[in-house]
């Protein structure tokens, strides 16, 4: 058996501990990176879900507005049709006496001059 060199043994143990520490550090970094990545994915997924929900609500509101506008257009169409039918009647003439009209104007003599 060879004599054990204490300095060499300590150096070998230091190298092994250093490598093990490095591997633990790398594993820890990977774990933290994975954790952050998973958190980022979760945040992005939630943002997408919220956006989809907001768009669904906006589409629903627009659908209601479109339905209301369709009803309004139908009502206006009916009113227009009623006006068109009523316009075929002869307009009523107003009997206006020019002398009485002019007499009511300030500074008028009532004679049309």
Phi and psi restraints in degrees (range 20) as a CNS / XPLOR table:
assign (resid 1 and name C) (resid 2 and name N)
       (resid 2 and name CA) (resid 2 and name C) 1.0 -83.9 20.0 2
assign (resid 2 and name N) (resid 2 and name CA)
       (resid 2 and name C) (resid 3 and name N) 1.0 152.5 20.0 2
assign (resid 2 and name C) (resid 3 and name N)
       (resid 3 and name CA) (resid 3 and name C) 1.0 -70.4 20.0 2
assign (resid 3 and name N) (resid 3 and name CA)
       (resid 3 and name C) (resid 4 and name N) 1.0 140.5 20.0 2
assign (resid 3 and name C) (resid 4 and name N)
       (resid 4 and name CA) (resid 4 and name C) 1.0 -81.1 20.0 2
assign (resid 4 and name N) (resid 4 and name CA)
       (resid 4 and name C) (resid 5 and name N) 1.0 124.2 20.0 2
assign (resid 4 and name C) (resid 5 and name N)
       (resid 5 and name CA) (resid 5 and name C) 1.0 -89.2 20.0 2
assign (resid 5 and name N) (resid 5 and name CA)
       (resid 5 and name C) (resid 6 and name N) 1.0 114.7 20.0 2
assign (resid 5 and name C) (resid 6 and name N)
       (resid 6 and name CA) (resid 6 and name C) 1.0 -63.7 20.0 2
assign (resid 6 and name N) (resid 6 and name CA)
       (resid 6 and name C) (resid 7 and name N) 1.0 -41.6 20.0 2
assign (resid 6 and name C) (resid 7 and name N)
       (resid 7 and name CA) (resid 7 and name C) 1.0 -63.6 20.0 2
assign (resid 7 and name N) (resid 7 and name CA)
       (resid 7 and name C) (resid 8 and name N) 1.0 -41.8 20.0 2
assign (resid 7 and name C) (resid 8 and name N)
       (resid 8 and name CA) (resid 8 and name C) 1.0 -66.0 20.0 2
assign (resid 8 and name N) (resid 8 and name CA)
       (resid 8 and name C) (resid 9 and name N) 1.0 -39.9 20.0 2
assign (resid 8 and name C) (resid 9 and name N)
       (resid 9 and name CA) (resid 9 and name C) 1.0 -64.0 20.0 2
assign (resid 9 and name N) (resid 9 and name CA)
       (resid 9 and name C) (resid 10 and name N) 1.0 -43.7 20.0 2
assign (resid 9 and name C) (resid 10 and name N)
       (resid 10 and name CA) (resid 10 and name C) 1.0 -63.9 20.0 2
assign (resid 10 and name N) (resid 10 and name CA)
       (resid 10 and name C) (resid 11 and name N) 1.0 -38.7 20.0 2
assign (resid 10 and name C) (resid 11 and name N)
       (resid 11 and name CA) (resid 11 and name C) 1.0 -66.9 20.0 2
assign (resid 11 and name N) (resid 11 and name CA)
       (resid 11 and name C) (resid 12 and name N) 1.0 -42.8 20.0 2
assign (resid 11 and name C) (resid 12 and name N)
       (resid 12 and name CA) (resid 12 and name C) 1.0 -63.5 20.0 2
assign (resid 12 and name N) (resid 12 and name CA)
       (resid 12 and name C) (resid 13 and name N) 1.0 -43.3 20.0 2
assign (resid 12 and name C) (resid 13 and name N)
       (resid 13 and name CA) (resid 13 and name C) 1.0 -64.2 20.0 2
assign (resid 13 and name N) (resid 13 and name CA)
       (resid 13 and name C) (resid 14 and name N) 1.0 -39.6 20.0 2
assign (resid 13 and name C) (resid 14 and name N)
       (resid 14 and name CA) (resid 14 and name C) 1.0 -62.8 20.0 2
assign (resid 14 and name N) (resid 14 and name CA)
       (resid 14 and name C) (resid 15 and name N) 1.0 -40.6 20.0 2
assign (resid 14 and name C) (resid 15 and name N)
       (resid 15 and name CA) (resid 15 and name C) 1.0 -64.2 20.0 2
assign (resid 15 and name N) (resid 15 and name CA)
       (resid 15 and name C) (resid 16 and name N) 1.0 -46.1 20.0 2
assign (resid 15 and name C) (resid 16 and name N)
       (resid 16 and name CA) (resid 16 and name C) 1.0 -62.5 20.0 2
assign (resid 16 and name N) (resid 16 and name CA)
       (resid 16 and name C) (resid 17 and name N) 1.0 -45.4 20.0 2
assign (resid 16 and name C) (resid 17 and name N)
       (resid 17 and name CA) (resid 17 and name C) 1.0 -64.0 20.0 2
assign (resid 17 and name N) (resid 17 and name CA)
       (resid 17 and name C) (resid 18 and name N) 1.0 -39.1 20.0 2
assign (resid 17 and name C) (resid 18 and name N)
       (resid 18 and name CA) (resid 18 and name C) 1.0 -63.2 20.0 2
assign (resid 18 and name N) (resid 18 and name CA)
       (resid 18 and name C) (resid 19 and name N) 1.0 -45.2 20.0 2
assign (resid 18 and name C) (resid 19 and name N)
       (resid 19 and name CA) (resid 19 and name C) 1.0 -63.9 20.0 2
assign (resid 19 and name N) (resid 19 and name CA)
       (resid 19 and name C) (resid 20 and name N) 1.0 -44.1 20.0 2
assign (resid 19 and name C) (resid 20 and name N)
       (resid 20 and name CA) (resid 20 and name C) 1.0 -62.2 20.0 2
assign (resid 20 and name N) (resid 20 and name CA)
       (resid 20 and name C) (resid 21 and name N) 1.0 -42.4 20.0 2
assign (resid 20 and name C) (resid 21 and name N)
       (resid 21 and name CA) (resid 21 and name C) 1.0 -62.8 20.0 2
assign (resid 21 and name N) (resid 21 and name CA)
       (resid 21 and name C) (resid 22 and name N) 1.0 -41.3 20.0 2
assign (resid 21 and name C) (resid 22 and name N)
       (resid 22 and name CA) (resid 22 and name C) 1.0 -61.8 20.0 2
assign (resid 22 and name N) (resid 22 and name CA)
       (resid 22 and name C) (resid 23 and name N) 1.0 -42.6 20.0 2
assign (resid 22 and name C) (resid 23 and name N)
       (resid 23 and name CA) (resid 23 and name C) 1.0 -65.1 20.0 2
assign (resid 23 and name N) (resid 23 and name CA)
       (resid 23 and name C) (resid 24 and name N) 1.0 -40.4 20.0 2
assign (resid 23 and name C) (resid 24 and name N)
       (resid 24 and name CA) (resid 24 and name C) 1.0 -64.4 20.0 2
assign (resid 24 and name N) (resid 24 and name CA)
       (resid 24 and name C) (resid 25 and name N) 1.0 -40.0 20.0 2
assign (resid 24 and name C) (resid 25 and name N)
       (resid 25 and name CA) (resid 25 and name C) 1.0 -63.1 20.0 2
assign (resid 25 and name N) (resid 25 and name CA)
       (resid 25 and name C) (resid 26 and name N) 1.0 -43.9 20.0 2
assign (resid 25 and name C) (resid 26 and name N)
       (resid 26 and name CA) (resid 26 and name C) 1.0 -63.3 20.0 2
assign (resid 26 and name N) (resid 26 and name CA)
       (resid 26 and name C) (resid 27 and name N) 1.0 -44.1 20.0 2
assign (resid 26 and name C) (resid 27 and name N)
       (resid 27 and name CA) (resid 27 and name C) 1.0 -62.6 20.0 2
assign (resid 27 and name N) (resid 27 and name CA)
       (resid 27 and name C) (resid 28 and name N) 1.0 -41.6 20.0 2
assign (resid 27 and name C) (resid 28 and name N)
       (resid 28 and name CA) (resid 28 and name C) 1.0 -63.4 20.0 2
assign (resid 28 and name N) (resid 28 and name CA)
       (resid 28 and name C) (resid 29 and name N) 1.0 -43.2 20.0 2
assign (resid 28 and name C) (resid 29 and name N)
       (resid 29 and name CA) (resid 29 and name C) 1.0 -61.3 20.0 2
assign (resid 29 and name N) (resid 29 and name CA)
       (resid 29 and name C) (resid 30 and name N) 1.0 -43.3 20.0 2
assign (resid 29 and name C) (resid 30 and name N)
       (resid 30 and name CA) (resid 30 and name C) 1.0 -64.5 20.0 2
assign (resid 30 and name N) (resid 30 and name CA)
       (resid 30 and name C) (resid 31 and name N) 1.0 -39.6 20.0 2
assign (resid 30 and name C) (resid 31 and name N)
       (resid 31 and name CA) (resid 31 and name C) 1.0 -64.4 20.0 2
assign (resid 31 and name N) (resid 31 and name CA)
       (resid 31 and name C) (resid 32 and name N) 1.0 -45.9 20.0 2
assign (resid 31 and name C) (resid 32 and name N)
       (resid 32 and name CA) (resid 32 and name C) 1.0 -63.2 20.0 2
assign (resid 32 and name N) (resid 32 and name CA)
       (resid 32 and name C) (resid 33 and name N) 1.0 -41.8 20.0 2
assign (resid 32 and name C) (resid 33 and name N)
       (resid 33 and name CA) (resid 33 and name C) 1.0 -62.5 20.0 2
assign (resid 33 and name N) (resid 33 and name CA)
       (resid 33 and name C) (resid 34 and name N) 1.0 -43.4 20.0 2
assign (resid 33 and name C) (resid 34 and name N)
       (resid 34 and name CA) (resid 34 and name C) 1.0 -62.7 20.0 2
assign (resid 34 and name N) (resid 34 and name CA)
       (resid 34 and name C) (resid 35 and name N) 1.0 -43.6 20.0 2
assign (resid 34 and name C) (resid 35 and name N)
       (resid 35 and name CA) (resid 35 and name C) 1.0 -60.4 20.0 2
assign (resid 35 and name N) (resid 35 and name CA)
       (resid 35 and name C) (resid 36 and name N) 1.0 -47.0 20.0 2
assign (resid 35 and name C) (resid 36 and name N)
       (resid 36 and name CA) (resid 36 and name C) 1.0 -65.2 20.0 2
assign (resid 36 and name N) (resid 36 and name CA)
       (resid 36 and name C) (resid 37 and name N) 1.0 -40.1 20.0 2
assign (resid 36 and name C) (resid 37 and name N)
       (resid 37 and name CA) (resid 37 and name C) 1.0 -62.9 20.0 2
assign (resid 37 and name N) (resid 37 and name CA)
       (resid 37 and name C) (resid 38 and name N) 1.0 -43.2 20.0 2
assign (resid 37 and name C) (resid 38 and name N)
       (resid 38 and name CA) (resid 38 and name C) 1.0 -63.7 20.0 2
assign (resid 38 and name N) (resid 38 and name CA)
       (resid 38 and name C) (resid 39 and name N) 1.0 -39.6 20.0 2
assign (resid 38 and name C) (resid 39 and name N)
       (resid 39 and name CA) (resid 39 and name C) 1.0 -64.6 20.0 2
assign (resid 39 and name N) (resid 39 and name CA)
       (resid 39 and name C) (resid 40 and name N) 1.0 -41.2 20.0 2
assign (resid 39 and name C) (resid 40 and name N)
       (resid 40 and name CA) (resid 40 and name C) 1.0 -63.9 20.0 2
assign (resid 40 and name N) (resid 40 and name CA)
       (resid 40 and name C) (resid 41 and name N) 1.0 -43.5 20.0 2
assign (resid 40 and name C) (resid 41 and name N)
       (resid 41 and name CA) (resid 41 and name C) 1.0 -61.5 20.0 2
assign (resid 41 and name N) (resid 41 and name CA)
       (resid 41 and name C) (resid 42 and name N) 1.0 -41.8 20.0 2
assign (resid 41 and name C) (resid 42 and name N)
       (resid 42 and name CA) (resid 42 and name C) 1.0 -63.6 20.0 2
assign (resid 42 and name N) (resid 42 and name CA)
       (resid 42 and name C) (resid 43 and name N) 1.0 -41.4 20.0 2
assign (resid 42 and name C) (resid 43 and name N)
       (resid 43 and name CA) (resid 43 and name C) 1.0 -64.2 20.0 2
assign (resid 43 and name N) (resid 43 and name CA)
       (resid 43 and name C) (resid 44 and name N) 1.0 -44.3 20.0 2
assign (resid 43 and name C) (resid 44 and name N)
       (resid 44 and name CA) (resid 44 and name C) 1.0 -64.4 20.0 2
assign (resid 44 and name N) (resid 44 and name CA)
       (resid 44 and name C) (resid 45 and name N) 1.0 -42.9 20.0 2
assign (resid 44 and name C) (resid 45 and name N)
       (resid 45 and name CA) (resid 45 and name C) 1.0 -61.5 20.0 2
assign (resid 45 and name N) (resid 45 and name CA)
       (resid 45 and name C) (resid 46 and name N) 1.0 -42.4 20.0 2
assign (resid 45 and name C) (resid 46 and name N)
       (resid 46 and name CA) (resid 46 and name C) 1.0 -64.4 20.0 2
assign (resid 46 and name N) (resid 46 and name CA)
       (resid 46 and name C) (resid 47 and name N) 1.0 -41.1 20.0 2
assign (resid 46 and name C) (resid 47 and name N)
       (resid 47 and name CA) (resid 47 and name C) 1.0 -62.3 20.0 2
assign (resid 47 and name N) (resid 47 and name CA)
       (resid 47 and name C) (resid 48 and name N) 1.0 -41.9 20.0 2
assign (resid 47 and name C) (resid 48 and name N)
       (resid 48 and name CA) (resid 48 and name C) 1.0 -64.9 20.0 2
assign (resid 48 and name N) (resid 48 and name CA)
       (resid 48 and name C) (resid 49 and name N) 1.0 -43.3 20.0 2
assign (resid 48 and name C) (resid 49 and name N)
       (resid 49 and name CA) (resid 49 and name C) 1.0 -62.7 20.0 2
assign (resid 49 and name N) (resid 49 and name CA)
       (resid 49 and name C) (resid 50 and name N) 1.0 -43.2 20.0 2
assign (resid 49 and name C) (resid 50 and name N)
       (resid 50 and name CA) (resid 50 and name C) 1.0 -62.8 20.0 2
assign (resid 50 and name N) (resid 50 and name CA)
       (resid 50 and name C) (resid 51 and name N) 1.0 -41.0 20.0 2
assign (resid 50 and name C) (resid 51 and name N)
       (resid 51 and name CA) (resid 51 and name C) 1.0 -64.2 20.0 2
assign (resid 51 and name N) (resid 51 and name CA)
       (resid 51 and name C) (resid 52 and name N) 1.0 -42.2 20.0 2
assign (resid 51 and name C) (resid 52 and name N)
       (resid 52 and name CA) (resid 52 and name C) 1.0 -62.1 20.0 2
assign (resid 52 and name N) (resid 52 and name CA)
       (resid 52 and name C) (resid 53 and name N) 1.0 -42.9 20.0 2
assign (resid 52 and name C) (resid 53 and name N)
       (resid 53 and name CA) (resid 53 and name C) 1.0 -63.4 20.0 2
assign (resid 53 and name N) (resid 53 and name CA)
       (resid 53 and name C) (resid 54 and name N) 1.0 -42.9 20.0 2
assign (resid 53 and name C) (resid 54 and name N)
       (resid 54 and name CA) (resid 54 and name C) 1.0 -62.8 20.0 2
assign (resid 54 and name N) (resid 54 and name CA)
       (resid 54 and name C) (resid 55 and name N) 1.0 -41.9 20.0 2
assign (resid 54 and name C) (resid 55 and name N)
       (resid 55 and name CA) (resid 55 and name C) 1.0 -65.8 20.0 2
assign (resid 55 and name N) (resid 55 and name CA)
       (resid 55 and name C) (resid 56 and name N) 1.0 -38.6 20.0 2
assign (resid 55 and name C) (resid 56 and name N)
       (resid 56 and name CA) (resid 56 and name C) 1.0 -61.3 20.0 2
assign (resid 56 and name N) (resid 56 and name CA)
       (resid 56 and name C) (resid 57 and name N) 1.0 -43.9 20.0 2
assign (resid 56 and name C) (resid 57 and name N)
       (resid 57 and name CA) (resid 57 and name C) 1.0 -63.9 20.0 2
assign (resid 57 and name N) (resid 57 and name CA)
       (resid 57 and name C) (resid 58 and name N) 1.0 -43.0 20.0 2
assign (resid 57 and name C) (resid 58 and name N)
       (resid 58 and name CA) (resid 58 and name C) 1.0 -63.4 20.0 2
assign (resid 58 and name N) (resid 58 and name CA)
       (resid 58 and name C) (resid 59 and name N) 1.0 -40.6 20.0 2
assign (resid 58 and name C) (resid 59 and name N)
       (resid 59 and name CA) (resid 59 and name C) 1.0 -63.7 20.0 2
assign (resid 59 and name N) (resid 59 and name CA)
       (resid 59 and name C) (resid 60 and name N) 1.0 -39.9 20.0 2
assign (resid 59 and name C) (resid 60 and name N)
       (resid 60 and name CA) (resid 60 and name C) 1.0 -63.4 20.0 2
assign (resid 60 and name N) (resid 60 and name CA)
       (resid 60 and name C) (resid 61 and name N) 1.0 -44.9 20.0 2
assign (resid 60 and name C) (resid 61 and name N)
       (resid 61 and name CA) (resid 61 and name C) 1.0 -62.3 20.0 2
assign (resid 61 and name N) (resid 61 and name CA)
       (resid 61 and name C) (resid 62 and name N) 1.0 -42.5 20.0 2
assign (resid 61 and name C) (resid 62 and name N)
       (resid 62 and name CA) (resid 62 and name C) 1.0 -64.3 20.0 2
assign (resid 62 and name N) (resid 62 and name CA)
       (resid 62 and name C) (resid 63 and name N) 1.0 -37.4 20.0 2
assign (resid 62 and name C) (resid 63 and name N)
       (resid 63 and name CA) (resid 63 and name C) 1.0 -60.8 20.0 2
assign (resid 63 and name N) (resid 63 and name CA)
       (resid 63 and name C) (resid 64 and name N) 1.0 -42.5 20.0 2
assign (resid 63 and name C) (resid 64 and name N)
       (resid 64 and name CA) (resid 64 and name C) 1.0 -64.8 20.0 2
assign (resid 64 and name N) (resid 64 and name CA)
       (resid 64 and name C) (resid 65 and name N) 1.0 -41.1 20.0 2
assign (resid 64 and name C) (resid 65 and name N)
       (resid 65 and name CA) (resid 65 and name C) 1.0 -64.6 20.0 2
assign (resid 65 and name N) (resid 65 and name CA)
       (resid 65 and name C) (resid 66 and name N) 1.0 -39.8 20.0 2
assign (resid 65 and name C) (resid 66 and name N)
       (resid 66 and name CA) (resid 66 and name C) 1.0 -64.2 20.0 2
assign (resid 66 and name N) (resid 66 and name CA)
       (resid 66 and name C) (resid 67 and name N) 1.0 -43.1 20.0 2
assign (resid 66 and name C) (resid 67 and name N)
       (resid 67 and name CA) (resid 67 and name C) 1.0 -61.0 20.0 2
assign (resid 67 and name N) (resid 67 and name CA)
       (resid 67 and name C) (resid 68 and name N) 1.0 -42.3 20.0 2
assign (resid 67 and name C) (resid 68 and name N)
       (resid 68 and name CA) (resid 68 and name C) 1.0 -63.9 20.0 2
assign (resid 68 and name N) (resid 68 and name CA)
       (resid 68 and name C) (resid 69 and name N) 1.0 -41.8 20.0 2
assign (resid 68 and name C) (resid 69 and name N)
       (resid 69 and name CA) (resid 69 and name C) 1.0 -64.8 20.0 2
assign (resid 69 and name N) (resid 69 and name CA)
       (resid 69 and name C) (resid 70 and name N) 1.0 -36.6 20.0 2
assign (resid 69 and name C) (resid 70 and name N)
       (resid 70 and name CA) (resid 70 and name C) 1.0 -63.4 20.0 2
assign (resid 70 and name N) (resid 70 and name CA)
       (resid 70 and name C) (resid 71 and name N) 1.0 -40.3 20.0 2
assign (resid 70 and name C) (resid 71 and name N)
       (resid 71 and name CA) (resid 71 and name C) 1.0 -65.2 20.0 2
assign (resid 71 and name N) (resid 71 and name CA)
       (resid 71 and name C) (resid 72 and name N) 1.0 -44.5 20.0 2
assign (resid 71 and name C) (resid 72 and name N)
       (resid 72 and name CA) (resid 72 and name C) 1.0 -60.1 20.0 2
assign (resid 72 and name N) (resid 72 and name CA)
       (resid 72 and name C) (resid 73 and name N) 1.0 -41.5 20.0 2
assign (resid 72 and name C) (resid 73 and name N)
       (resid 73 and name CA) (resid 73 and name C) 1.0 -64.3 20.0 2
assign (resid 73 and name N) (resid 73 and name CA)
       (resid 73 and name C) (resid 74 and name N) 1.0 -40.7 20.0 2
assign (resid 73 and name C) (resid 74 and name N)
       (resid 74 and name CA) (resid 74 and name C) 1.0 -64.2 20.0 2
assign (resid 74 and name N) (resid 74 and name CA)
       (resid 74 and name C) (resid 75 and name N) 1.0 -41.7 20.0 2
assign (resid 74 and name C) (resid 75 and name N)
       (resid 75 and name CA) (resid 75 and name C) 1.0 -65.0 20.0 2
assign (resid 75 and name N) (resid 75 and name CA)
       (resid 75 and name C) (resid 76 and name N) 1.0 -44.8 20.0 2
assign (resid 75 and name C) (resid 76 and name N)
       (resid 76 and name CA) (resid 76 and name C) 1.0 -63.9 20.0 2
assign (resid 76 and name N) (resid 76 and name CA)
       (resid 76 and name C) (resid 77 and name N) 1.0 -37.2 20.0 2
assign (resid 76 and name C) (resid 77 and name N)
       (resid 77 and name CA) (resid 77 and name C) 1.0 -61.8 20.0 2
assign (resid 77 and name N) (resid 77 and name CA)
       (resid 77 and name C) (resid 78 and name N) 1.0 -41.3 20.0 2
assign (resid 77 and name C) (resid 78 and name N)
       (resid 78 and name CA) (resid 78 and name C) 1.0 -64.6 20.0 2
assign (resid 78 and name N) (resid 78 and name CA)
       (resid 78 and name C) (resid 79 and name N) 1.0 -43.6 20.0 2
assign (resid 78 and name C) (resid 79 and name N)
       (resid 79 and name CA) (resid 79 and name C) 1.0 -63.3 20.0 2
assign (resid 79 and name N) (resid 79 and name CA)
       (resid 79 and name C) (resid 80 and name N) 1.0 -40.9 20.0 2
assign (resid 79 and name C) (resid 80 and name N)
       (resid 80 and name CA) (resid 80 and name C) 1.0 -63.4 20.0 2
assign (resid 80 and name N) (resid 80 and name CA)
       (resid 80 and name C) (resid 81 and name N) 1.0 -40.6 20.0 2
assign (resid 80 and name C) (resid 81 and name N)
       (resid 81 and name CA) (resid 81 and name C) 1.0 -64.5 20.0 2
assign (resid 81 and name N) (resid 81 and name CA)
       (resid 81 and name C) (resid 82 and name N) 1.0 -40.1 20.0 2
assign (resid 81 and name C) (resid 82 and name N)
       (resid 82 and name CA) (resid 82 and name C) 1.0 -64.4 20.0 2
assign (resid 82 and name N) (resid 82 and name CA)
       (resid 82 and name C) (resid 83 and name N) 1.0 -40.4 20.0 2
assign (resid 82 and name C) (resid 83 and name N)
       (resid 83 and name CA) (resid 83 and name C) 1.0 -65.5 20.0 2
assign (resid 83 and name N) (resid 83 and name CA)
       (resid 83 and name C) (resid 84 and name N) 1.0 -39.6 20.0 2
assign (resid 83 and name C) (resid 84 and name N)
       (resid 84 and name CA) (resid 84 and name C) 1.0 -64.2 20.0 2
assign (resid 84 and name N) (resid 84 and name CA)
       (resid 84 and name C) (resid 85 and name N) 1.0 -41.4 20.0 2
assign (resid 84 and name C) (resid 85 and name N)
       (resid 85 and name CA) (resid 85 and name C) 1.0 -66.4 20.0 2
assign (resid 85 and name N) (resid 85 and name CA)
       (resid 85 and name C) (resid 86 and name N) 1.0 -41.5 20.0 2
assign (resid 85 and name C) (resid 86 and name N)
       (resid 86 and name CA) (resid 86 and name C) 1.0 -72.8 20.0 2
assign (resid 86 and name N) (resid 86 and name CA)
       (resid 86 and name C) (resid 87 and name N) 1.0 -22.0 20.0 2
assign (resid 86 and name C) (resid 87 and name N)
       (resid 87 and name CA) (resid 87 and name C) 1.0 -73.3 20.0 2
assign (resid 87 and name N) (resid 87 and name CA)
       (resid 87 and name C) (resid 88 and name N) 1.0 -17.4 20.0 2
assign (resid 87 and name C) (resid 88 and name N)
       (resid 88 and name CA) (resid 88 and name C) 1.0 -71.6 20.0 2
assign (resid 88 and name N) (resid 88 and name CA)
       (resid 88 and name C) (resid 89 and name N) 1.0 -14.5 20.0 2
assign (resid 88 and name C) (resid 89 and name N)
       (resid 89 and name CA) (resid 89 and name C) 1.0 -74.5 20.0 2
assign (resid 89 and name N) (resid 89 and name CA)
       (resid 89 and name C) (resid 90 and name N) 1.0 153.0 20.0 2
assign (resid 89 and name C) (resid 90 and name N)
       (resid 90 and name CA) (resid 90 and name C) 1.0 -72.6 20.0 2
assign (resid 90 and name N) (resid 90 and name CA)
       (resid 90 and name C) (resid 91 and name N) 1.0 128.6 20.0 2
assign (resid 90 and name C) (resid 91 and name N)
       (resid 91 and name CA) (resid 91 and name C) 1.0 -65.0 20.0 2
assign (resid 91 and name N) (resid 91 and name CA)
       (resid 91 and name C) (resid 92 and name N) 1.0 144.2 20.0 2
assign (resid 91 and name C) (resid 92 and name N)
       (resid 92 and name CA) (resid 92 and name C) 1.0 -78.2 20.0 2
assign (resid 92 and name N) (resid 92 and name CA)
       (resid 92 and name C) (resid 93 and name N) 1.0 134.2 20.0 2
assign (resid 92 and name C) (resid 93 and name N)
       (resid 93 and name CA) (resid 93 and name C) 1.0 -84.3 20.0 2
assign (resid 93 and name N) (resid 93 and name CA)
       (resid 93 and name C) (resid 94 and name N) 1.0 141.1 20.0 2
assign (resid 93 and name C) (resid 94 and name N)
       (resid 94 and name CA) (resid 94 and name C) 1.0 -95.4 20.0 2
assign (resid 94 and name N) (resid 94 and name CA)
       (resid 94 and name C) (resid 95 and name N) 1.0 133.2 20.0 2
assign (resid 94 and name C) (resid 95 and name N)
       (resid 95 and name CA) (resid 95 and name C) 1.0 -89.0 20.0 2
assign (resid 95 and name N) (resid 95 and name CA)
       (resid 95 and name C) (resid 96 and name N) 1.0 105.8 20.0 2
assign (resid 95 and name C) (resid 96 and name N)
       (resid 96 and name CA) (resid 96 and name C) 1.0 -116.5 20.0 2
assign (resid 96 and name N) (resid 96 and name CA)
       (resid 96 and name C) (resid 97 and name N) 1.0 124.1 20.0 2
assign (resid 96 and name C) (resid 97 and name N)
       (resid 97 and name CA) (resid 97 and name C) 1.0 -88.6 20.0 2
assign (resid 97 and name N) (resid 97 and name CA)
       (resid 97 and name C) (resid 98 and name N) 1.0 113.5 20.0 2
assign (resid 97 and name C) (resid 98 and name N)
       (resid 98 and name CA) (resid 98 and name C) 1.0 -59.1 20.0 2
assign (resid 98 and name N) (resid 98 and name CA)
       (resid 98 and name C) (resid 99 and name N) 1.0 -34.7 20.0 2
assign (resid 98 and name C) (resid 99 and name N)
       (resid 99 and name CA) (resid 99 and name C) 1.0 -65.9 20.0 2
assign (resid 99 and name N) (resid 99 and name CA)
       (resid 99 and name C) (resid 100 and name N) 1.0 -43.6 20.0 2
assign (resid 99 and name C) (resid 100 and name N)
       (resid 100 and name CA) (resid 100 and name C) 1.0 -68.5 20.0 2
assign (resid 100 and name N) (resid 100 and name CA)
       (resid 100 and name C) (resid 101 and name N) 1.0 -35.8 20.0 2
assign (resid 100 and name C) (resid 101 and name N)
       (resid 101 and name CA) (resid 101 and name C) 1.0 -64.7 20.0 2
assign (resid 101 and name N) (resid 101 and name CA)
       (resid 101 and name C) (resid 102 and name N) 1.0 -48.0 20.0 2
assign (resid 101 and name C) (resid 102 and name N)
       (resid 102 and name CA) (resid 102 and name C) 1.0 -67.4 20.0 2
assign (resid 102 and name N) (resid 102 and name CA)
       (resid 102 and name C) (resid 103 and name N) 1.0 -31.2 20.0 2
assign (resid 102 and name C) (resid 103 and name N)
       (resid 103 and name CA) (resid 103 and name C) 1.0 -65.9 20.0 2
assign (resid 103 and name N) (resid 103 and name CA)
       (resid 103 and name C) (resid 104 and name N) 1.0 -26.1 20.0 2
assign (resid 103 and name C) (resid 104 and name N)
       (resid 104 and name CA) (resid 104 and name C) 1.0 -80.3 20.0 2
assign (resid 104 and name N) (resid 104 and name CA)
       (resid 104 and name C) (resid 105 and name N) 1.0 -17.2 20.0 2
assign (resid 104 and name C) (resid 105 and name N)
       (resid 105 and name CA) (resid 105 and name C) 1.0 -73.8 20.0 2
assign (resid 105 and name N) (resid 105 and name CA)
       (resid 105 and name C) (resid 106 and name N) 1.0 139.9 20.0 2
assign (resid 105 and name C) (resid 106 and name N)
       (resid 106 and name CA) (resid 106 and name C) 1.0 -66.2 20.0 2
assign (resid 106 and name N) (resid 106 and name CA)
       (resid 106 and name C) (resid 107 and name N) 1.0 137.9 20.0 2
assign (resid 106 and name C) (resid 107 and name N)
       (resid 107 and name CA) (resid 107 and name C) 1.0 78.8 20.0 2
assign (resid 107 and name N) (resid 107 and name CA)
       (resid 107 and name C) (resid 108 and name N) 1.0 10.6 20.0 2
assign (resid 107 and name C) (resid 108 and name N)
       (resid 108 and name CA) (resid 108 and name C) 1.0 -96.7 20.0 2
assign (resid 108 and name N) (resid 108 and name CA)
       (resid 108 and name C) (resid 109 and name N) 1.0 147.4 20.0 2
assign (resid 108 and name C) (resid 109 and name N)
       (resid 109 and name CA) (resid 109 and name C) 1.0 -87.7 20.0 2
assign (resid 109 and name N) (resid 109 and name CA)
       (resid 109 and name C) (resid 110 and name N) 1.0 -11.7 20.0 2
assign (resid 109 and name C) (resid 110 and name N)
       (resid 110 and name CA) (resid 110 and name C) 1.0 86.3 20.0 2
assign (resid 110 and name N) (resid 110 and name CA)
       (resid 110 and name C) (resid 111 and name N) 1.0 3.8 20.0 2
assign (resid 110 and name C) (resid 111 and name N)
       (resid 111 and name CA) (resid 111 and name C) 1.0 -105.6 20.0 2
assign (resid 111 and name N) (resid 111 and name CA)
       (resid 111 and name C) (resid 112 and name N) 1.0 2.7 20.0 2
assign (resid 111 and name C) (resid 112 and name N)
       (resid 112 and name CA) (resid 112 and name C) 1.0 85.0 20.0 2
assign (resid 112 and name N) (resid 112 and name CA)
       (resid 112 and name C) (resid 113 and name N) 1.0 6.6 20.0 2
